[in-house]
């Protein structure tokens, strides 16, 4: 597995950090992380994915070691980063895996750039960010930030996304990655999510979807899961028992197994043809 972080500058001028593994000519699988995370969010699951896939975990704008512009954190602008990034790598179409905020970006990208998306898998996806006590509480805390992010809050926030224990070393990593987000990104990226309605955008999507949810996810609820499923023209769903919002951190092998089965179905249905530039 190639684990060193790489960088590229897309045509939109932004420099993105990313990590990739697998066959260069293999099926492109692009992974988009959640709020204040980075490509490191997928460190636990990547070892369980086939080497025959070209797996690329992207750090989105404002996060990790990618560029941190002052604006552009609405879901439509963040979704536009997807084709810009794929173009820079010479990839025509990809299966996109999105977690939480990354799921909202993925839905937007699938709606706005259907020719670039061969299939979609969402983990901990919201139908809407409105009228949720946990999100309102998060927004209240983030609004209190000055120029610095509160360390105790960051730790509590990341701990709240899991329903079961995860390795302490990995928790330390994701907390450190959250500290790479300046306060303005915490505010702007959250505002971009609050303004989005993924279940409405999903009605324009034509790619096949897989929805994965942790049974004990306190952020993206079962209602979110069902609402999104009913808004999509093609969707399979899977619930991971006892897991929380960051399901791929708690059960990486199980989530990887579900992804492998889903993508095998797409391959059998010949949906993945022409996934890379010829």
BADRENDREN-68449 format. One record per atom (N, C-alpha, C, O): x, y, z. Coordinates in steps of 0.001 Angstrom, whole numbers, padded with zeros to 6 digits, always signed. Each point is the difference from the previous one (the first is absolute). Example, Ala and Ser with C-alpha at 12.3 -4.5 7.8 and 13.67 -1.06 7.14 Angstrom:
<pts>
+013190-005690+007800 -000890+001190+000000 +000900+001200+000000 +001036-000019+000665 -001386+001069-001385 +000820+001190+000060 -000770+001090+000730 +000509+001108+000169 
</pts>
This chain:
<pts>
+000853-001193+000000 -000853+001193+000000 +000885+001238+000000 +000880+000131+000851 -001104+000787-001806 +000746+001248-000025 -000634+000956+001001 -001135+000437-000191 +001857-000110+001250 -000598+000748+001096 +000448+001455+000051 -000591+000799+000726 +001624-000441-001485 +000493+001372+000058 -001020+000958-000601 -000621-000296-001021 +000456+001434+001659 -000935+001020-000486 +000565+000668-001235 +001172+000374-000034 -002003-000225-000975 +000388+000697-001228 -000805+001287-000124 -000978+000208+000719 +001405+000657-001647 -000683+001265-000221 -000147+000239-001494 +000850-000400-000796 -001941+001058+000430 -000148+000480-001383 -000768+001311+000018 -000775+000277+000916 +001007+000519-001945 -000742+001249-000152 -000994-000169-001129 +000383-000294-001133 -001656+000477+001436 -001060-000165-000987 -000155+001272-000828 +000588+001037+000307 -001393-001142-001365 -000191+001144-000889 -000687+001167+000700 +000089+001136-000466 -000773-001399+001579 -000636+001094+000749 +000987+000747+000890 -000378+000923+000722 +001648-001330-000781 +001047+000710+000728 +000306-000547+001374 +000997+000397+000602 -001816-001295-000082 +000203-000528+001343 +000975-001183-000011 +000006-000824-000915 +000808+000775+001959 +000931-001105+000199 -000635-000984+000981 -000352+000357+001125 +000215-001607-001578 -000657-001021+000793 +001000-001058+000466 +000877-000425-000753 -001030+000015+001999 +000740-001145+000525 -000835-001252-000220 -001228+000036+000084 +001902-001138-000366 -000721-001252-000188 +000968-001164+000188 +001218+000177+000011 -001786-001362+000136 +000793-001223+000062 -000680-001023-000883 -001228-000056-000065 +002024-000757-000614 -000601-001016-000858 +000744-001315+000109 +001145-000064+000449 -001837-000986-000876 +000552-001354+000042 -000613-000801-001126 -000993+000411-000601 +001590-001558+000317 -000564-000916-000976 +000540+000213-001397 +000942+000762-000218 -001569-001460-000733 +000430+000031-001386 -000336+001335-000654 -001128+000483+000096 +002112+000103-000758 -000223+001302-000642 -001086-000070-001065 -000706+000983-000228 +000564-002122-000419 -001030-000162-001026 -001252-000671+000558 -000897-000365-000759 +000831+000201+002070 -001149-000655+000603 -001209+000911+000115 +000051+001181-000346 -001139-001758+000840 -001235+000760+000185 +000243+001166+000955 +000427-000226+001132 -000688+001474-001554 +000182+001134+000915 -001107+000053+001054 -001188+000011-000323 +001604+000022+001577 -000914+000140+001129 +000467+001211+000798 +001042-000044+000654 -001815+001125-000711 +000358+001249+000666 -000730+000081+001330 -001213-000202+000059 +001949+000496+001016 -000567+000025+001343 +000037+001419+000559 +001048+000646+000011 -002216-000164+000457 -000144+001362+000519 -000376-000063+001475 -001004-000612+000365 +001803+001238+000472 -000135-000069+001453 -001081+000933+000539 -000605+000783-000732 +000390-000899+002028 -000981+000821+000688 +000559+001313+000515 +001158+000343-000241 -001987+000368+000940 +000259+001342+000536 +001241+000020+000901 +000083-000748+000974 +000860+001597-001306 +001292+000248+000670 +000947-001192-000058 +001047+000026+000647 -001379-001068-001400 +000903-001139-000153 +000932+000242-001192 +000120+001128-000476 +000521-002164+000008 +000910+000087-001143 +000067-001372-000649 -000777-000890+000347 +001692+000712-001282 +000166-001323-000612 +000350-001065+001032 -000193-001190-000247 +000710+001611+001408 +000345-000944+001055 -001239-000703+000548 +000118-001039+000650 -001296+001588-000902 -001246-000613+000445 -000169-001415-000528 -000716-000807+000593 +001381+000500-001716 -000168-001302-000638 +001192-000925+000227 +000127-001026-000668 +000752+001388+001611 +001192-000818+000263 -000337-001415+000441 +000705-000940-000365 -001769+000768+001142 -000320-001323+000536 -000675-000903-001029 +000127-001223+000072 -000836+001809-001018 -000735-000808-000972 +000818-000305-001250 -000211-001029-000643 +001139+001911+000294 +000738-000197-001251 +000740-001336-000086 +000033-000594-001078 +000568+000092+002176 +000687-001292-000116 -000916-001172-000352 +000480-001057-000409 -001791+001233+000565 -000946-001081-000262 -000642+000104-001385 -000916-000759-000321 +001393+001691-000491 -000546+000173-001348 +000929-000648-001026 +001211-000061+000215 -001764-000421-001325 +000798-000756-000969 +001115+000828-000638 -000186+001173-000320 +001349-001805+000140 +001097+000661-000703 -000348+000235-001468 +000631+000821-000666 -001634-001539+000161 -000417+000188-001397 -000718+001329-000199 -000162+000442-001138 -000274+000209+002224 -000628+001313-000101 +001049+001102+000128 +001001-000171+000697 -001222+001271-001351 +000810+001195+000223 -000744+000856+001027 -000853+000812-000359 +001179-000998+001614 -000683+000673+001099 +000711+001315+000289 +001209+000030+000226 -001977+001057-000238 +000563+001333+000212 -000793+000682+001101 -001191+000264-000166 +001830+000021+001272 -000633+000731+001095 +000441+001459-000094 +001185+000308+000123 -002137+000571-000338 +000257+001429-000218 -000235+000787+001282 -000957-000255+000731 +001837+001209-000466 -000263+000983+001046 -000667+001203-000661 +000595+000659-000852 -001831-000380+001250 -000772+001053-000648 +000483+001399+000406 +000728+000164+000979 -001144+000813-001741 +000426+001381+000232 -000228+000398+001461 -001009-000356+000608 +001960+001094-000071 -000116+000501+001353 +000455-000967+001074 +000161+000391+001156 +000048-001638-001517 +000273-001053+000976 +001436-000515-000116 +000659+000168-001026 -000198-000794+002100 +001292-000655-000016 +001105+000866-000563 +000210+001132+000436 +000496-001687-001418 +001124+000701-000616 -000355+000591-001365 +000877+000462-000730 -002174-000479+000389 -000439+000654-001239 -000112+001504+000214 +000007+000483+001132 -000110+000255-002250 -000129+001456+000092 -001233+000393+000787 -000991-000728+000040 +001070+001890+000583 -001067+000478+000883 -000476+001382-000453 +000375+001018+000582 -001203-000997-001624 -000523+001279-000476 -000946+000620+001012 -000443-000659+000941 +000145+001913-001142 -000897+000702+000930 -001470-000272-000304 -000869+000316+000813 +000587-000895-001967 -001394-000225-000392 -000088-001277-000830 +000996-000684-000234 -002219+000383-000203 -000211-001155-000866 -000342-001272+000746 +000349-001092-000449 -001034+001215+001596 -000322-001177+000794 -001467-000405-000101 -000458-000838+000777 -000279+001408-001709 -001331-000515-000310 +000182-001319-000741 +001047-000244-000599 -002060-000598+000642 +000133-001340-000554 +000212+000013-001518 +000702-000864-000525 -001286+001812-000178 +000168+000047-001453 +001439+000305-000377 +000536-000604-000929 +000099+001535+001637 +001390+000339-000300 +000925-001135+000385 +000935-000318-000735 -001189-000305+001891 +000831-001130+000397 -000178-001176-000957 +000951-000729-000280 -002175+000547-000221 -000239-001066-000981 +000734+000267-001301 +000433-000938-000669 -000288+002207+000300 +000728+000339-001224 +001479-000339+000107 +000680-000141-001016 -000175+000010+002243 +001385-000429+000177 +000212-001434-000469 +001114-000378-000362 -002181-000423+000366 +000128-001413-000376 +000433-000159-001451 +001025-000639-000241 -001751+001189-000754 +000483-000145-001377 +001330+000703-000236 +000804-000456-000813 -000563+001567+001518 +001289+000681-000144 +001141-000901+000457 +001048-000063-000644 -001254-000629+001752 +001016-000917+000520 +000155-001213-000920 +001122-000410-000298 -002242-000166-000154 +000072-001146-000908 +000706+000375-001304 +000788-000786-000525 -001064+001970+000007 +000674+000453-001221 +001508+000034+000186 +000755-000409-000881 -000327+000901+002034 +001440+000118+000257 +000679-001358+000053 +001197-000111-000265 -001967-000935+000611 +000551-001354+000040 -000264-000775-001296 +000426-001147-000134 -001122+001765-000810 -000305-000676-001253 -001053-001079+000131 +000027-000992-000728 -000956+001182+001653 -001049-000987+000240 -001331+000530-000518 -000406+001112+000336 -000272-001913-001156 -001265+000446-000583 -001168-000226+000955 -000800+000906+000233 +000704-002104+000314 -001115-000343+000893 +000537-000782+001181 +000999-000710-000110 -001674+000850+001242 +000423-000712+001200 -001211-000410+000808 -001063+000615-000087 +001237-001648+000866 -000930-000289+001087 +000402+000913+001153 +001181+000088+000334 -002143+000590+000274 +000322+000931+001076 -000582-000513+001308 -001172-000371+000078 +002015+000359+000943 -000397-000395+001346 +000083+001243+000876 +001072+000589+000131 -002179-000184+000467 -000016+001210+000814 -000504-000268+001397 -000960-000745+000195 +001620+001364+000786 -000432-000125+001391 -000501+001340+000518 +000704+001003-000112 -001905-000966+000677 -000546+001171+000692 +000016+001230-000914 -000721+000013-000998 +001515+001020+001303 +000107+001141-000904 +000402-000468-001391 -000530+000477-001003 +001472-001415+000950 +000411-000548-001293 -001133-000678-000733 -000010-000031-001231 -000958-000522+001973 -001176-000589-000629 -000851+001082-000661 -000506-000193-001106 +000349+001337+001787 -000769+001104-000581 +000686+000528-001255 -000662+000300-000994 +001988-000185+001039 +000756+000422-001185 -000181-001012-001122 -000162+000377-001161 +000188-001647+001499 -000138-001061-000997 -001361+000029-000679 -000088-000129-001221 -000965+000297+001996 -001342+000095-000585 -000071+001175-000962 -000547-000123-001096 +001096+001255+001499 -000002+001179-000868 +000781-000264-001279 -000430+000379-001090 +001591-001038+001230 +000812-000306-001182 -000716-000962-000932 +000058+000157-001220 -000732-001153+001783 -000727-000964-000831 -001143+000664-000753 -000324-000402-001117 -000291+001420+001722 -001084+000726-000654 +000523+000965-001053 -000567+000109-001087 +001655+000595+001412 +000507+001056-000887 +000900-000523-001110 +000080+000609-001067 +000601-001732+001301 +000975-000528-000973 -000241-001496-000211 +000875-000815+000293 -002051+000451-000797 -000365-001421-000091 +000944-000817-000869 +000168-001197+000232 +000450+001822-001230 +000894-000750-000882 +001324-000358+000675 +000776-000795-000531 -000521+001382+001699 +001270-000258+000685 -000146-001027+001123 +000992-000411+000601 -002231-000002-000319 -000270-000848+001164 -000586-001335-000453 -001120-000055-000508 +001891-001028+000696 -000441-001331-000418 -000876-000665+001045 -000839-000839-000330 +001025+001203+001568 -000772-000566+001101 +000337+000746+001265 +001003+000712+000059 -001834-000867+000958 +000149+000774+001236 -000219-000909+001204 -000908-000831+000010 +001752+000999+001001 -000227-000624+001310 +000077+001099+001050 +000986+000734+000067 -002022-000622+000748 -000064+001024+001038 +000055-000660+001372 -000669-001003+000246 +001474+001578+000644 +000119-000473+001380 -000439+001134+000918 +000538+001105-000076 -001503-001369+000934 -000457+001024+000935 -000524+001241-000702 +000374+001119+000350 -001236-001313-001336 -000490+001114-000817 -001233+000656+000615 -000871-000675+000549 +000815+001981-000649 -001155+000777+000432 -000941+000231-001177 +000448+000243-001120 -001750-000321+001378 -000973+000479-000985 -000085+001517+000071 -000166+000673-001017 +000280-000146+002227 -000016+001432+000263 +000741+000232+001313 +000048-000879+000861 +000525+002061-000718 +000689+000359+001241 -000877+000872+000898 +000428+000430+001071 -001637-000180-001511 -000896+000873+000744 -000778-000765+001066 -000229-001203-000121 -000177+001932+001177 -000874-000526+001054 +000579-001240+000692 -000697-000985+000241 +001987+001071+000067 +000678-001069+000722 +000672+000602+001227 +000827+000905-000118 -001183-001407+001289 +000532+000561+001246 +001518-000093+000053 +000663+000943+000431 -000097-002086-000871 +001447-000183+000060 +000721+000981-000927 +001057+000523+000352 -001624-000274-001529 +000627+000934-000931 -000163+001436+000498 +000912+000814-000146 -002053-000504+000727 -000197+001342+000567 +001002+000254+001128 +000556+001093+000103 -000329-002092+000730 +000978+000135+001085 +001402+000191-000555 +000767+000824+000498 -000434-001594-001541 +001297+000146-000647 +000165+001409-000566 +001050+000621+000167 -002079-000121-000830 +000056+001337-000589 +000181+001072+001069 +000725+000973-000212 -001376-001144+001350 +000137+000961+001104 +001433+000032+000512 +000551+001074+000240 +000060-002257-000068 +001376-000069+000489 +000977+000588-001006 +000909+000740+000376 -001090-001064-001653 +000912+000497-001034 -000107+001512-000136 +000998+000674-000256 -002208-000136+000426 -000193+001449-000081 +000765+000738+001089 +000301+001185-000144 +000017-001884+001239 +000728+000629+001100 +001503+000083-000255 +000715+000711+000706 -000235-001439-001717 +001431+000051-000284 +000414+001433-000327 -000718+000723-000691 +001860-000331+001183 +000606+001245-000458 +000905-000332-001168 -000449-000536-001013 +001743+000859+001159 +000953-000352-001050 +000594-001384+000220 +000689-000527-000874 -000951-000064+002032 +000568-001302+000332 -001103-001002+000283 -001102+000358+000415 +001424-001619-000649 -000942-001092+000238 +000253-000563+001401 +001146-000188+000406 -002216-000075+000314 +000088-000494+001364 +000440-001468+000006 -000724-000850-000517 +001900+000527+001094 +000499-001389-000025 -000934-000988+000670 -000197-001100-000516 -000384+001459+001651 -000895-000917+000689 -001240-000295-000841 -000501-001124-000019 +000021+002148-000671 -001171-000198-000844 +000321-000934-001161 -000813-000859-000340 +001983+001014-000272 +000373-000853-001130 +000010-001468+000416 -000545-000848-000706 +001155+000547+001840 +000044-001376+000478 -001409-000528+000260 -000330-001118-000395 -000499+001922+001058 -001369-000430+000306 -000799-000216-001283 -000792-000937-000096 +001004+001803-000879 -000725-000130-001270 +000360-001304-000697 -000890-000736-000427 +002173+000440+000306 +000389-001222-000699 -000437-001241+000775 -000383-001001-000605 +000436+001055+001919 -000469-001139+000789 -001500-000229-000181 -000472-001134+000073 -000270+002208-000310 -001453-000130-000147 -000413-000679-001296 -001156-000396-000148 +002090+000255-000797 -000350-000584-001298 +000097-001519-000005 -000345-000637-000996 +000813+000044+002102 +000134-001453+000035 -000894-000594+001077 -000214+000600+001054 -000301-001783-001337 -000845-000686+000960 +000746-001083+000748 -000465-000489+001030 +001635+000110-001554 +000830-001013+000623 +001437+000510+000081 +000339+001013-000612 +000497-001711+001363 +001388+000408+000138 +000742-000141-001317 -000221-000947-000754 +001109+001908+000486 +000907-000085-001131 +001418+000105+000553 +000173+000452+001132 +000849-000852-001890 +001368+000077+000510 +000360+001431+000428 -000277+000962-000717 +000900-000841+001896 +000368+001321+000507 +000946+000717-000955 -000084+001216-000172 +000981-001975-000445 +000945+000627-000930 -000727+000631-001182 +000399+001059-000485 -001477-001717+000016 -000756+000566-001119 -000815+001208+000453 -000096+000992-000724 -000488-001070+001913 -000715+001160+000534 +000929+001203+000091 -000396+001118-000330 +001626-001340+000776 +000980+001087+000082 +000243+000612-001378 +000154+001214-000134 -000121-002073-000889 +000230+000481-001363 -001142+000891-000463 +000241+001095-000509 -001487-001546+000679 -001122+000774-000521 -000187+001301+000789 -000420+001011-000563 +000726-001035+001853 -000054+001238+000777 +001055+000980-000516 -000279+001189-000158 +001483-001684-000102 +001063+000863-000529 -000385+000576-001358 +000294+001158-000295 -000954-001975-000535 -000429+000494-001310 -001056+001091+000146 -000006+000957-000774 -000885-001087+001751 -001002+001040+000227 +000647+001328+000380 -000511+001067-000337 +001643-001141+001043 +000709+001232+000372 +000609+000699-001207 +000322+001186+000070 -000161-001913-001184 +000524+000624-001216 -001043+000921-000641 +000344+000838-000833 -001621-000991+001219 -001049+000872-000524 -000015+001305+000796 -000239-000034+001207 +000483+001164-001832 -000113+001264+000733 -001450+000273+000377 -000925-000593-000555 +000746+001492+001496 -001343+000283+000509 -000948+000425-001112 -001177-000359+000026 +001672+001124-001009 -000900+000465-001058 -000520-001161-000841 -001107+000074-000535 +001894-001150+000411 -000469-001172-000744 -001030-000773+000812 -000994-000474-000550 +001223+000342+001856 -001021-000616+000844 -001348+000706-000193 -001035-000652-000138 +001058+001969+000129 -001256+000759-000130 -000579-000112-001407 -001187-000278-000170 +002032+000496-000836 -000500+000045-001375 -000452-001364-000502 -001022-000103-000678 +001776-000946+001006 -000379-001338-000460 -001290-000462+000668 -000814-000681-000624 +000625+001045+001881 -001251-000349+000676 -001160+000787-000608 -001077-000555-000219 +001288+001834-000052 -001053+000809-000620 -000386-000565-001367 -001177-000009-000362 +002171-000461-000397 -000292-000594-001304 -000878-001232+000113 -000873-000233-000836 +001108-000546+001866 -000837-001188+000217 -001402+000386+000458 -000988-000580-000451 +000904+001555+001342 -001311+000411+000496 -000893+000526-001113 -001225-000084+000087 +001836+000624-001128 -000762+000549-001121 -000381-001056-001035 -000709+000296-000962 +001180-001525+001160 -000235-001036-001007 -001183-000877+000364 -000338-000162+001173 -000277-000395-002187 -001119-000936+000161 +000268-001184-000918 -000474-000030-001136 +001231-000945+001625 +000439-001100-000856 -001169-000811-000562 +000085-000520-001113 -001170+000412+001874 -001120-000801-000499 -000664+000659-001204 -000581-000688-000839 +000661+002004+000746 -000541+000703-001165 +000946-000163-001185 -000432-000303-001113 +001720+000508+001360 +001006-000160-001050 -000007-001434-000527 +000198-000223-001194 -000425-000749+002082 +000044-001416-000372 -001009-000353-001085 +000194-000965-000738 -001256+001730+000639 -001017-000302-001017 +000532+000172-001416 -000566-000535-000953 +001662+001289+000819 +000603+000192-001323 +001072-001032-000319 +000527-000010-001112 -000196-000854+002059 +001077-000970-000186 -000480-001211-000792 -001123-000468+000187 +001965-000025-001058 -000335-001178-000793 +000966-001156+000223 -000260-001111-000460 +001349+001343+001144 +000955-001074+000292 -000586-000945+001043 -000831+000420+000805 +001240-001673-000800 -000425-000919+001060 +000673+000370+001321 +001167+000392+000015 -001894-000513+001080 +000484+000392+001323 -000002-001190+000955 -000825-000907-000103 +001775+000941+001032 +000012-000862+001173 +000003+000906+001222 +000827+000908+000091 -001735-001138+000847 -000086+000787+001223 +000403-000875+001186 -000601-001046+000242 +001624+001485+000494 +000484-000734+001167 -000201+000875+001225 +000415+001159+000022 -001051-001720+000993 -000270+000766+001219 +000308-000833+001238 -000302-001192+000051 +000903+001828+000936 +000186-000644+001289 -001302+000005+000771 -000704+001009+000031 +000384-002118+000585 -001267-000136+000719 -000166+001066+001085 -001112+000468+000243 +002217-000080+000412 -000059+000960+001100 +000532+001380-000396 +000500+000743+000845 -000610-000410-002117 +000431+001324-000489 -000918+001062+000597 -001196+000022-000289 +001754+000859+001121 -000813+001035+000637 -000099+001259-000850 -000736+000923+000351 +001454-000870-001445 -000042+001173-000875 -000897-000247-001216 -001026+000660-000165 +001415-001604-000677 -000824-000359-001160 -000948-001116+000433 +000418-001139+000208 -001674+001473-000079 -000971-000902+000611 -000551-001025-000995 +000265+000061-001200 -001028-000989+001733 -000673-000971-000864 -000962+000697-000948 -000188-000443-001133 -000421+001524+001588 -000890+000775-000878 +000788+000591-001169 -000472-000015-001137 +001672+000535+001412 +000866+000481-001087 +000240-001113-001008 -000137+000199-001207 +000493-001362+001711 +000320-001155-000840 -001170-000356-000912 +000167-000178-001207 -001351+000077+001805 -001173-000389-000776 -000445+001088-000966 -000443-000290-001111 +000563+001550+001542 -000377+001109-000875 +000891+000062-001226 -000479+000190-001118 +001776-000352+001331 +000924-000017-001142 -000296-001175-000917 -000041+000151-001221 -000164-001316+001809 -000286-001186-000805 -001213+000224-000886 +000004-000368-001175 -001040+000971+001738 -001236+000217-000756 +000129+001118-001029 -000823+000100-000909 +001850+000742+001043 +000203+001105-000937 +000822-000415-001209 +000036+000720-000998 +000624-001867+001072 +000900-000449-001058 -000698-000968-000945 -000899-000741+000395 +001329+000764-001638 -000623-000900-000967 +000525-001418+000136 -000675-000949-000401 +001864+000789+000958 +000592-001328+000169 +000854+000010+001257 +001027+000676+000044 -001440-001422+000981 +000740+000019+001259 -000109-001337+000716 -001083-000572+000120 +002221+000089+000351 +000074-001131+000913 +000357+000558+001372 +000662+001035+000081 -001077-001684+000988 +000304+000507+001328 +000540-001103+000891 -000331-001175-000159 +001180+001587+001110 +000608-000952+000921 +000195+000687+001343 +000482+001132+000055 -000852-001804+001023 +000160+000528+001347 +001019-000838+000757 -000080-001228+000022 +001045+001911+000601 +001041-000670+000779 -000416+000025+001468 -000106+001069+000601 -000125-002236-000032 -000486-000110+001377 +000965+000646+000988 +001212-000203-000069 -001774+000982+000988 +000716+000598+001138 +000955+001124-000366 +000535+000648+000899 -000300-000392-002167 +000973+001013-000402 -000607+001398+000065 -001220+000165-000011 +002090+000828+000077 -000421+001385+000049 +000140+000689-001356 -000116-000630-001051 +000369+001941+001102 +000017+000808-001218 +001201-000310-000882 -000114-000024-001226 +001269-000214+001851 +001215-000305-000768 +000141-001514-000129 +000927-000601+000542 -001849+000007-001259 -000099-001453-000093 +001279-000629-000540 +000392-001080+000442 +000257+001742-001387 +001204-000563-000620 +001205+000051+000929 +001011-000645-000277 -001095+001400+001382 +001048-000037+001017 -000209-001175+000945 +000960-000641+000427 -002207+000365-000105 -000330-001030+000983 +000012-001398-000602 +000442-000953+000641 -000929+000833-001873 -000120-001307-000652 +000609+000050-001409 -000706-000240-000980 +001990+000545+000867 +000575+000162-001344 -000087-001253-000860 -000252+000093-001201 +000456-001265+001798 -000054-001219-000801 -001411-000261-000511 -000184-000407-001147 -000815+000642+002003 -001382-000241-000409 -000434+000980-001079 -000638-000390-000978 +000983+001664+001155 -000365+000998-001012 +000719-000290-001310 -000588+000152-001070 +001851-000566+001138 +000737-000351-001214 -000648-001181-000712 -000072-000024-001229 -000393-000942+001990 -000654-001162-000588 -001275+000410-000738 -000281-000509-001085 -000481+001416+001663 -001220+000480-000641 +000337+000770-001279 -000670-000154-001022 +001717+000987+001089 +000427+000752-001194 +000441-000941-001111 -000345+000206-001163 +001104-001239+001515 +000462-000947-001021 -001171-000688-000680 -000008-000164-001220 -000987-000242+002015 -001163-000680-000569 -000794+000936-000904 -000452-000404-001072 +000282+001645+001498 -000755+000990-000781 +000696+000269-001332 -000638-000010-001052 +001935+000249+001102 +000728+000327-001229 +000071-001212-000920 +000012+000156-001221 +000037-001357+001784 -000061-001200-000836 -001327-000072-000747 -000038-000427-001154 -001050+000840+001804 -001302+000018-000670 -000001+001002-001151 -000538-000282-001071 +001142+001453+001288 +000085+000988-001072 +000798-000548-001173 -000350+000209-001161 +001431-000914+001486 +000845-000574-001040 -000764-001059-000781 +000073-000050-001228 -000813-000803+001953 -000787-001046-000666 -001064+000600-000913 -000329-000565-001043 -000204+001716+001445 -001036+000668-000796 +000593+000855-001118 -000728+000667-000735 +002058-000693+000613 +000711+000735-001056 -000164+001509+000134 +000091+000727-000990 -000336-000251+002221 -000170+001435+000238 +001346+000723+000024 +000061+001212-000204 +001016-001956+000454 +001300+000617+000220 +000839+000130-001261 +001177+000352+000086 -001747-000627-001253 +000756+000158-001249 +000444+001440-000175 -000684+000932+000422 +001849-000762-001057 +000535+001337-000311 +000202+000833+001260 -000255+001204-000004 +000705-001830+001069 +000220+000730+001237 +001261+000861-000036 +000134+000928+000798 +000789-001223-001710 +001216+000811-000104 +000157+000468-001440 -000557-000583-000930 +001328+001649+000773 +000277+000503-001333 +000723-001084-000808 +000852-000720+000519 -001208+000628-001779 +000708-000932-000886 +001224+000675-000585 +000734-000616-000774 
</pts>
